């Protein structure tokens, strides 16, 4: 293959007005890889007006539990672009994940992680893998809504919304179109979580009809993950809810050869954040051996986003040529066992020295400007909502935790117009007609429904029920209203019901 030589773009000519970008050096190896990345961006002709903010461990320890100084939000709103090095979150209670805070506060709903392999220059068991993981970034269990409810039981709420799902699914299909991806696969666990994951799957199916030029399919997350780990080449683009996406994207990066090589984009309607997917690695900080590739790849995604594809392509192709030439840091396992790693500074300079060169074996990187437009979602008529009953959760540890004793006491306490339908423990029905082998904790869900089949009840009746339970000596710790929407049940049945 002949080698094409060009010169880096003249930034002053190509981009006369610098693009404002907020950046943060972070913790651990963060300052080292950020400085290396900024050197490479400058050498490639990226035209950036940089604003630095302080985040991470020092901010946490100053008493700001979010890990980001209040004035930093003004910079993010002003620039709309955030290049972030990894940070260290102190261990202990009270410290929230900064990544999650920024993503949710600024509405960064789409996490995008391209995961190609670099065979035969980086060791991998899947030389033809080239997959993109698009993960919903704001909802699911990452709402961080958790409670300890009894001495033995804790809970975490899983929240999936229709507009949130529509945004991420549309983004996935639009991304597939822009980047020539042929198929979008959705992973959920809707055979178990029929309402939450069921909503994600249903919206995916509905919106896929608007993209007839892109193939689509759905798989259950467990078997899908197994198939992906065995042969990732059968996947092109995968879209998932938050928790599954977090796991699968790290699996994909590791299968590609090294988590240290992968960058990611976090896209919102008004702000976007770009970063490496690895952590701050404090154990190697200051040793000059950190790999800047992950953050560099995040920065390359940033250049596309802000409309500077020329330096993005120059950097990407120079990096590919560097890897082809056997130049790598210690975290990358090369195919050639005789290949010796270089330090961070040498690797950075090697990329800069190859600006204008293209890979000879690996596919040439082609970049186009990909500015993001605000997501639209369907405005649907609100369904008729009717209260059919209530689940009352109890902390109850009496009478050897005998469900029959509890059930009979609850029936006696139920006011007129409400009937005890069932009692479950950890989701399994234990009254009436439970099985003696079922293990019970001190946490009970007690379902009360209207005595009229399918009939509506009032909030006043729910309050009366709680008053009766309180007078009967029960410790109720939570309630969940049981609604029907346009006559369709909006709550799950108990296991065994």
N, C-alpha and C positions, 0 to 999 in steps of 0.2 A: 504494500500500500504506500503510495507516495505521500510525502510529508508536506503539509501546507503551512506556510509561514506567513503570519500577518503581524502587524503591530497593534498593541493595545489601543483602544479607542481614545481619541483626544477628548478628555472629559469636558474641557471648556467649550468645544465645538458641539459635541453630541448632547451635552446636558448643560446648557448655559445657566440654569437656575438649580442650585443644589436642593436636594430633597431633604427636608428635616427628618431626622431619625433620633429617637431617644435610645440610649444604650446604658447598660449597667455591667460592670466588671465582675460582680458576684463574689463568691468565696472559693476557697481551696485553689484548684487550678484555674478558676474562672478568669482572674486578671491576666494570667499568662496566655490562655487561648484567645481571650478577647483582643489583647494587644497584637497577637499574631494575625488574627482575622482582619483587624483594621489595617494592618500593614498590607495584606494581600488585596483588600478592597481598594485601597489607595493606589497600589501599583497597577491594578487592572483598569483604572480610570473611572471608578464609581464616583459620582458627584453627590456627596452627602454633607449636610449641615448637622453636625453631631451635638446632641445635648446629653450630658451624663447625669444620671441619678444614682442615689445610693440605696441599695436594697440588701437584704440577707441578714447574716448572723449578727453583724454589728448593730443593725437597726432593731432586730429582735431583742438584743441584750440591752438596748437603750430604753426598753419598756414599751416599744410599739409591737404588739403581738401579731400584727399583720405582716411584719417584715418589710414594709415599704413606707417611706416617709410621706406624710400627707401632701406636701408640695409636689411630690413626684407625679401624682395624678394629673396635675395641671400640664406637665410636660407631655404625658401620654395623650391627653386630649388634644394638645396643640399640634403634635407631630402625627399622631395616628399610626406610628410605626415604632415597634419596640424590639431591639436586638438585645437579647438577654443571655448572659453567661450563667452557668449553674450556680446555685446557692446552697448553703448549709442551713437546715432548719434545726435549731437546738432541740435536744430531746427533753421530754417532760411535758406536763399538761399546760394548756393555754396557748401553745404556739400553733397557728394554722398554716397550712401549706400556702406559700406565696403564689405558686403556680396556679393553684385552684382559685385563690382570691382574685388574681388578675384576670384569669379566664372568665370567671363568673361576673365580676364587677364590670368589666369592659365588654361583656357580651361576646366573647370569643368562642363561638359555638362549634367551629369545625377545627379539629386537629388533623393535620395532613402529614403523613410520613411515607415518602417514597422509599422503597427498600429493594434496590437492585443488587445483584451480585457482581463481582469484579473478577470473575474467572478468566484466565488462569493465574491471576496475579495475587489474589487474596484467597486463602484456602476456604473452601465451602463444599458441602456435600450436595449442593443444588446449583450447579453452574449456570443454569438457564433461568433462574428465578428473577422476576422483575414485577413486583407487586406494589400497589399503593394501598395503604391503610387509611381510611377516613373515619375518624372516631367522633361521635357526639361528645361535646366538651363541657356541658353545663349542668346536665340533669343526672338521672339515675341515682345511685347510692352516693354520688359525689356531692350531693347537696349537704352532706355532713350532718344530717339531722338524726341524732342518736340519743337514746335515753336508757338509763338503767331504771327498770320498772319494778323489779322485786329483788330480793337477796340473790336470786339465782339467774334471772333472765334480763338480758339487754336487747334492744332493738335498733335497727337502722332502717330508715324509710327509703324506699325506692320510688322516685318520682319520674314519670315519663309523660310528656305533654304532646298534644297534637301539633301545635305550632313549632315546638322545639324539634320534633321528629321531621316535620315537613321541611324545615330549614336545612337539616343535615342531609336528608335524602336528596333534595333538589341540588344541593352543593355537590354531592357525589356524582349525580348524573351529569351535571354541567361540567364538572371536572373531567369526567370520562370523555365527553364530546370535545373539550378544548385540547386534550392531550392524546386523542386518538385511542383511548382505551375501548375495548370491544365489549366487555361484560362487567356488570356490577353485581356482586354477591352480597346478600344481607345475612348476617348471623344473629339469631336471637335464641332464647330458651322459652318460646311461647307454648311448648307442650306442657310446661309446668306453670309459668307465670302468664296465664292466658289473658289477663287484662292489661298489664303493663307491657310486657314484651309482645303481647298480642296486638296492642295498638301500634307499636313500632313496625311489626311485620305488615299489618293491614295498610298503613300509610305508604310503606314501601311498595306494596303491590299496586295500590291505587295510582301513585305517581309514576310508576314505571310505564304505565300506558301512555304517558305524555312523551316518552322517549322511545319510540318504536325502532329507532336506528341503533339503540344500545341493548344488547342482550341483558337479561336479568334473571336471577334465581335466588332462592332462600335455602339456608341450611340451619339445622339446630347447632348451637354453639359447640357442644361437646364433640359430636362426630365431625363437625366442620373443622375444629381445631386439630383433631387427630389426622384428618385428611391433609390439612395444610402442613402440618409438621412432617408428614410422610412425603408429600409431593406438592410443594408450593407453586410449581409451574402450572398447575391446573387453575390457578386463580389470577385474575387481572387487577381488579379493584374490589376491596371489601369495605362495606360500610356497617358500623356496629354502634350499639349503645355504649355509654361511657366506660363502664367497668370492663366489659369484654374487650373493647377497643384498646384499653390500656394494656391488657395482658397480651393480646394478639400482636400489637405493634412491637412490643419488646421481643416476642418470639420471632417475628419477621426480621427484625434488625439482627438478632443473633444468628439466625439461619443464613443471613446474607454474608456473614463473616465477622462482624464486630459491631457491638453497640456503639463503640467509639467513633464509627464512621457516619452515623445517621443523624440527620438534622430534621427539624419539624417546623411546620407553620401552624399558627393558631389564628384563625380568621374570624373576624367579626364584621359587622356592618360599618363601623367607624374606626376601629383600631385593629391592628394585627400584630402578633408577637412571634418572633422567630428565635429558635434556640437549638442547642444540641439536646439529644434525648437522654444523655448520661448525667450522672450526678457530679458533685464538686470534687470528689476523690481527694480528700485532704491528706491521705497517706502519701501521695506523690507530689503534693503542692511544693513549689519552690525547687524542685529537682531538675527542671528543664526537660522533662521527658513526656509531658502531656501531649496528646494528639489534638490539634486544633481542627481536625477534619469535620467533626460533627457540627461545631459552631459555624465553620465555613459553609457547609452545605445548607444550614439554616439561613445564613446570610445570602447565599445564592438564590434561595427561594424568595427572600426579601427583595432582591434586585428585580426579579420578575414582577413581584407585586407592585413595586413603585414605578414600573415602566422603564427599567434600565436593563434590557435583556442582553445588550452587547457585552458589558463587563461580566454579566452572569455566565455567558457562554465562554468567554475567555478564561475565567477562573475555573469553571467546571472542566473544560478540556485540558487546561494546564494541570489540574489535579489528577485527571485520568492518566495523562502522560507521565506524571511523576510516579504514580503507582506502577505503571507499566515498566518504568525504568528501574524498578526495584527499590525505590526510596520509600521508607515507611518507618513509623515509630514502633516502639516495643510492644504496644497492645495489639498490633495487627500480626496475624500469623500468615507469613507468606508461603507460597507453594514451594519456593526454592529454600531448602533448609540452610543453605550457605549464605543467604541474604542476611546482612547485619542491620539492626535498627539504627536510626539516627535520632538526635535529640530534636526538640521542638523547633529551635532556631534554624537548624539545618533543613528540616522538612519545609518550614515556611519559605526559606530562601529558595529551595528547590522548586517549589510551585511558582514563585515569582520569576525565577530564571526561565521557566517554560511557558510563560505567557506568550500567546501567539502560536504555540505548537498545538497539535491535535494528537489524539491517541492513534496508534497504528493497528492495534488489534481490537480493543474495545470500541463500541459504537460511539461515534462522535455525538457530543451533547449539543442539542439544538434548543435554543430558548426564545420564547416570544413573550412580549409584555402581557401580563395577566391581571390587570387591575380588577379589583372585586367590586361588584355592585350589590346593593342591599338586597337581602333575601325577601322574597314575597311569599305569602302563604294565603291559602284559600280562606275566604270569609264565609263560614257556614252558618246556617240558621241554628240558633241555640235550641237544643232539644228541651222538651218538657221534662221537668225534674220533679220526682215525687218521692217523698220519704216513706219507706215501707217498714223500717224497723231500725234496730240499733244493736251493735255489738258492744257489750260492756266487758272490759278486761279487769279481772280481780287479782289481787295479791291475797291468796288464801292458802293457809298451811295448817289446817285443823283436821281432826278426825282421820288421821293417817292418810290424808289427801284422797279420801274415798269419793269418787265422782257421783255415786248414787246419793250420798248424804248431801253433797253440795247441790245437786240438781233438785232434790225435793225441797230444800230450803229456798232455793231461788223461785221455784214454782209457787211456793206459799207467799213470797214477797211481791210477785208480779201484780201490778194493778190491772183492773178490768181493761179490756181492749188490747192487752198484750199477752202473748203466750211465749213460754220458753221453748224455742225450736230445738236448740242443742247446746251442749257445752263441749269445747275442744281444749286440748292441751298440746301446745306446740303444733297446732293445726290439725290434730287428729281427733275425731269425734270420740268422746268418752262417755257421753250421756245424751239421750237414753240409748241403751243397747251397746255400750262400750265393751271392749274386750279386756280381760283381767291382765293380759300380758303387757298392755301399753304402759310405758313408763311416764309418770307425771311429775312435773315440776310444781313450783308454787305460783305459776302464771296461767290463768284460765280465761278463755274467751267464751262469753255467755251471750248467745244470740236470741234476741227477743224480736218477734214479728207481730204484725197486726193479727188479731184473731180472725179477721176477715181475710180470706185468701186473696193476696194481691191488693189488699186495701191500704190506704194511706193513713199515716198517723201524724201527729203534730209534735212540734218541739216541746210544747207544754206537757204532753204525755211522757216524753223522754225525761224531762225534769222531774215529773212525778215518780217515774221509775227509780231514778237515782236517789230521790228522797226516801223512798220505801227501802231501797237497798241499804242506805245509810242507817236508817232506823233499825234495820235487821242486823246491823253490826258488820256489814261487808266493807272492805277497803277497795273501792273502785279506783283504778289508776289511769284509766283511759277509756274513751268511747270512740267508736267509728259509726257514723250514720250509714244506713243501708238505703241507697237510692236506686230508683229505676229511671232510665232516661228514654223518653218516648216509649215507655212500657217495657224496655229491655233491662234485665237485671244488671246492675252495675257493681256487683260484688261477687266474690268467689264462694263456692260451696266449701264446706269442710271436708277433709279427707275422711271418707267413710260415710258421708252424708247421703 
